[in-house]
Amino acid sequence: ALVSILNYVSYWGNQKLRALVRRDMTVAVYRHMIHLPLSFFHRFKAGQLVNRLTFDVVRTASGLDEIPREVIRATFRLAVIGFILVASNPWLALLIIFVGALHFWVTRWLTTRVKSTTRALGEQMAESQAGYQESVSAARLIKSFAAERYDVRRIYDITEQVRSADVKAAVVRYSEVPIRLVLDAALAGIILMLALIAVGHEMLTIQAALMYFYLAQQSIEPVSILGKQMLSIHQLLASANPLMELFNERNELVDGSKYPAPLNEVIELKRVQYAYPGNPDVLRGIDLQIRSGEMVALVGPSGAGKSTLADLILRFYDPTSGS
């Protein structure tokens, strides 16, 4: 009963910590995102940015509590077992280093595949989120043109890409389990053989050999856990990479230290020119005055620069030239 209570308290504590981390990460990501310039939001679909706040944050936060706990626990167990083995027979204790090297090789072999498939899954999730949002937002348009069948097919294709990426990520991630089981079984056989050889050469007694075999076999589990957690760290880094890329984004519109005075006279643009990066000028030589209390309409064909001019007045962008 006491063990069950302690397990429940531990589970409750872990879930609470994970929820707090997820909340703080979501707020931190959104705080940074919303302070970026409008040009940043033009480079991404809304669903892709929502995916950063949901899928990427959840995948990253979910490993932050489990990985340190498992690494500390496995390291402590391995240190205790290693100390006893070294005290009993230093040469045979070197086998633990060999065991660790094999598990490290397995981890390294799987790392590249886990990172690439996890990143691909994240990208497909972002695309699907954007696709779903576009379809729901355009429900009126879809129905107006009787395009339900076409849109269902589009959603099927998007979801199929997510399924394919998810299966690939799962196959790579969970192939680790049988690989490590086969490796652990082979290592247990090698350890038993070496223990018997040591008995034959009178390096160990039968009792010492049995104890060595037991301790060496016990050391395999924490080594395997450490290898598994190293792989989990790389998977976490792959999930966190889009978030790190987002945090590396900087607002190019630097604010001054003074607050603007209330508009009492006029908003004035002089010889304003603006071009979006890599595109020709949208606005050129614009002179405009809007007096306080005056109502002004910006009229022109689509693409004439009406929205861009309004964005410049609100300082969503800085003009290429002019003031």
For each residue, the residues with C-beta under 8 A, 3 or more apart:
1: 4 5
2: 5 6
3: 6 7
4: 1 7 8
5: 1 2 8 9
6: 2 3 9 10
7: 3 4 10 11
8: 4 5 11 12
9: 5 6 12 13
10: 6 7 13 14
11: 7 8 14 15
12: 8 9 15 16
13: 9 10 16 17
14: 10 11 17 18 65 66
15: 11 12 18 19
16: 12 13 19 20
17: 13 14 20 21 65
18: 14 15 21 22 61 62 64 65
19: 15 16 22 23
20: 16 17 23 24
21: 17 18 24 25 61 64 65
22: 18 19 25 26 57 58 61
23: 19 20 26 27
24: 20 21 27 28
25: 21 22 28 29 57 60 61 243
26: 22 23 29 30 53 57
27: 23 24 30 31
28: 24 25 31 32
29: 25 26 32 33 52 53 57 243 246 247
30: 26 27 33 34 53
31: 27 28 34 35
32: 28 29 35 36 246 247 249
33: 29 30 36 40 49 52 53 246
34: 30 31
35: 31 32 251
36: 32 33 40 41 249 250 251
37: 40 251 252 253 316 317
38: 41 42 311 316 317
39: 42 43 252 276 277 317
40: 33 36 37 43 44 249
41: 36 38 44 49
42: 38 39
43: 39 40
44: 40 41 48 49
45: 48 49 126 130 133 134
46: 49 50 130 133
47: 50 51 126 127 128 129 130 131 132 133 134
48: 44 45 51 52 126 127 129 130
49: 33 41 44 45 46 52 53
50: 46 47 53 54 129 133
51: 47 48 54 55 56 122 125 126 129 130
52: 29 33 48 49 55 56 57 126 242 243 246
53: 26 29 30 33 49 50 56 57
54: 50 51 57 58 129
55: 51 52 58 59 122 125 126 129
56: 51 52 53 59 60 122 239 240 242 243
57: 22 25 26 29 52 53 54 60 61 243
58: 22 54 55 61 62
59: 55 56 62 63 122 236 239
60: 25 56 57 63 64 236 239 240 243
61: 18 21 22 25 57 58 64
62: 18 58 59 66
63: 59 60 66 67 232 233 235 236 239
64: 18 21 60 61 67 68 236
65: 14 17 18 21 68 69
66: 14 62 63 69 70 232
67: 63 64 70 71 229 232 233 236
68: 64 65 71 72
69: 65 66 72 73
70: 66 67 73 74 225 228 229
71: 67 68 74 75 226 229
72: 68 69 75 76
73: 69 70 76 77 222 225
74: 70 71 77 78 221 222 223 225 226 229
75: 71 72 78 79 222 226
76: 72 73 79 80
77: 73 74 80 81 218 221 222
78: 74 75 81 82 96 219 222 223 226
79: 75 76 82 83
80: 76 77 83 84
81: 77 78 84 85 96 215 218 219 222
82: 78 79 85 86 93 96 219
83: 79 80 86 87
84: 80 81 87 88 215
85: 81 82 88 89 92 93 96 212 215 216 219
86: 82 83 89 90 93
87: 83 84
88: 84 85 92 93 208 211 212 215
89: 85 86 92 93 198 203 204 208 212
90: 86 93 94
91: 94
92: 85 88 89 95 194 195 198 204 212 216
93: 82 85 86 88 89 90 96
94: 90 91 97 98
95: 92 98 99 190 191 194 216
96: 78 81 82 85 93 99 100 216 219 223
97: 94 100 101
98: 94 95 101 102
99: 95 96 102 103 187 219 220 223
100: 96 97 103 104 223 226
101: 97 98 104 105
102: 98 99 105 106 183 187
103: 99 100 106 107 180 183 223 224 226 227
104: 100 101 107 108 227 230
105: 101 102 108 109
106: 102 103 109 110 176 179 180 183 227
107: 103 104 110 111 227 228 230 231
108: 104 105 111
109: 105 106 112 113
110: 106 107 113 114 172 175 176 179 231
111: 107 108 114 115 230 231 234
112: 109 115 116
113: 109 110 116 117 172
114: 110 111 117 118 169 172 173 231 234 235 238
115: 111 112 118 119 234 235 237 238
116: 112 113 119 120 238
117: 113 114 120 121 165 168 169 172 173
118: 114 115 121 122 169 173 235 238 239
119: 115 116 122 123 238 241
120: 116 117 123 124 165 168 169
121: 117 118 124 125 162 165 166 168 169
122: 51 55 56 59 118 119 125 126 238 239 242
123: 119 120 126 127 165
124: 120 121 127 128 161 162 164 165 166
125: 51 55 121 122 128 129 162 165
126: 45 47 48 51 52 55 122 123 129 130 242
127: 47 48 123 124 130 131 158 161
128: 47 124 125 131 132 158 159 161 162
129: 47 48 50 51 54 55 125 126 132 133
130: 45 46 47 48 51 126 127 133 134
131: 47 127 128 134 135 154 155 158
132: 47 128 129 135 136 155 158
133: 45 46 47 50 129 130 136 137
134: 45 47 130 131 137 138
135: 131 132 138 139 142 151 154 155
136: 132 133 139
137: 133 134
138: 134 135 141 142
139: 135 136 142 143
140: 143 144
141: 138 144 145 147
142: 135 138 139 145 147 148 151
143: 139 140 146 147 148
144: 140 141
145: 141 142
146: 143
147: 141 142 143 150 151
148: 142 143 151 152
149: 152 153
150: 147 153 154
151: 135 142 147 148 154 155
152: 148 149 155 156
153: 149 150 156 157
154: 131 135 150 151 157 158
155: 131 132 135 151 152 158 159
156: 152 153 159 160
157: 153 154 160 161
158: 127 128 131 132 154 155 161 162
159: 128 155 156 162 163
160: 156 157 163 164
161: 124 127 128 157 158 164 165
162: 121 124 125 128 158 159 165 166
163: 159 160 166 167
164: 124 160 161 167 168
165: 117 120 121 123 124 125 161 162 168 169
166: 121 124 162 163 169 170
167: 163 164 170 171
168: 117 120 121 164 165 171 172
169: 114 117 118 120 121 165 166 172 173
170: 166 167 173 174
171: 167 168 174 175
172: 110 113 114 117 168 169 175
173: 114 117 118 169 170 176 231 235
174: 170 171 177
175: 110 171 172 178 179
176: 106 110 173 179 180 228 231
177: 174 180 181
178: 175 181 182
179: 106 110 175 176 182 183
180: 103 106 176 177 183 184 224 227 228
181: 177 178 184 185
182: 178 179 185 186
183: 102 103 106 179 180 186 187
184: 180 181 187 188 220 221 224
185: 181 182 188 189
186: 182 183 189 190
187: 99 102 183 184 190 191 220
188: 184 185 191 192 217 220
189: 185 186 192 193
190: 95 186 187 193 194
191: 95 187 188 194 195 212 213 216 217
192: 188 189 195 196 213
193: 189 190 196 197
194: 92 95 190 191 197 198
195: 92 191 192 198 199 204 209 210 212 213 216
196: 192 193 199 200 209
197: 193 194 200 201
198: 89 92 194 195 201 203 204 209 212
199: 195 196 202 203 204 205 206 209
200: 196 197
201: 197 198
202: 199
203: 89 198 199
204: 89 92 195 198 199 208 209 212
205: 199 208 209
206: 199 209 210
207: 210 211
208: 88 89 204 205 211 212
209: 195 196 198 199 204 205 206 212 213
210: 195 206 207 213 214
211: 88 207 208 214 215
212: 85 88 89 92 191 195 198 204 208 209 215 216
213: 191 192 195 209 210 216 217
214: 210 211 217 218
215: 81 84 85 88 211 212 218 219
216: 85 92 95 96 191 195 212 213 219 220
217: 188 191 213 214 220
218: 77 81 214 215 221 222
219: 78 81 82 85 96 99 215 216 222 223
220: 99 184 187 188 216 217 223 224
221: 74 77 184 218 224 225
222: 73 74 75 77 78 81 218 219 225 226
223: 74 78 96 99 100 103 219 220 226 227
224: 103 180 184 220 221 227 228
225: 70 73 74 221 222 228 229
226: 71 74 75 78 100 103 222 223 229 230
227: 103 104 106 107 180 223 224 230 231
228: 70 107 176 180 224 225 231 232
229: 67 70 71 74 225 226 232 233
230: 104 107 111 226 227 233 234
231: 107 110 111 114 173 176 227 228 234 235
232: 63 66 67 228 229 235 236
233: 63 67 229 230 236 237
234: 111 114 115 230 231 237 238
235: 63 114 115 118 173 231 232 238 239
236: 59 60 63 64 67 232 233 239 240
237: 115 233 234 240 241
238: 114 115 116 118 119 122 234 235 241
239: 56 59 60 63 118 122 235 236 242 243
240: 56 60 236 237 243 244
241: 119 237 238 244 245
242: 52 56 122 126 239 245 246
243: 25 29 52 56 57 60 239 240 246 247
244: 240 241 247 248
245: 241 242 248 249
246: 29 32 33 52 242 243 249
247: 29 32 243 244
248: 244 245
249: 32 36 40 245 246
250: 36
251: 35 36 37 254
252: 37 39 318
253: 37 315 317 318
254: 251
255:
256:
257:
258:
259:
260:
261: 264
262:
263: 267 292
264: 261 292
265: 291 292
266: 289 290 291 292
267: 263 288 289 290 313
268: 288 289 290
269: 272 286 287 288 289 312 313 322 323
270: 287 322 323
271: 285 286 287 321 322 323
272: 269 283 285 286 287 288 312 319 321 322 323
273: 281 283 284 285 286 319 320 321 322
274: 281 282 283 305 308 312 317 319 320
275: 279 280 281 282 320
276: 39 279 282
277: 39
278:
279: 275 276 282
280: 275
281: 273 274 275 284 320
282: 274 275 276 279 305 308
283: 272 273 274 286 305 308 309 312 319
284: 273 281
285: 271 272 273 322
286: 269 271 272 273 283 309 322
287: 269 270 271 272
288: 267 268 269 272 309
289: 266 267 268 269
290: 266 267 268 294 296 313
291: 265 266 294
292: 263 264 265 266
293:
294: 290 291
295:
296: 290
297:
298: 306 309 310
299: 306
300: 304 305 306
301: 304
302:
303:
304: 300 301
305: 274 282 283 300 308 309
306: 298 299 300 309 310
307: 310 311
308: 274 282 283 305 311 312 317
309: 283 286 288 298 305 306 312 313
310: 298 306 307 313 314
311: 38 307 308 314 316 317
312: 269 272 274 283 308 309 315 316 317 319
313: 267 269 290 309 310
314: 310 311
315: 253 312 318
316: 37 38 311 312
317: 37 38 39 253 274 308 311 312
318: 252 253 315
319: 272 273 274 283 312 322 323
320: 273 274 275 281
321: 271 272 273
322: 269 270 271 272 273 285 286 319
323: 269 270 271 272 319
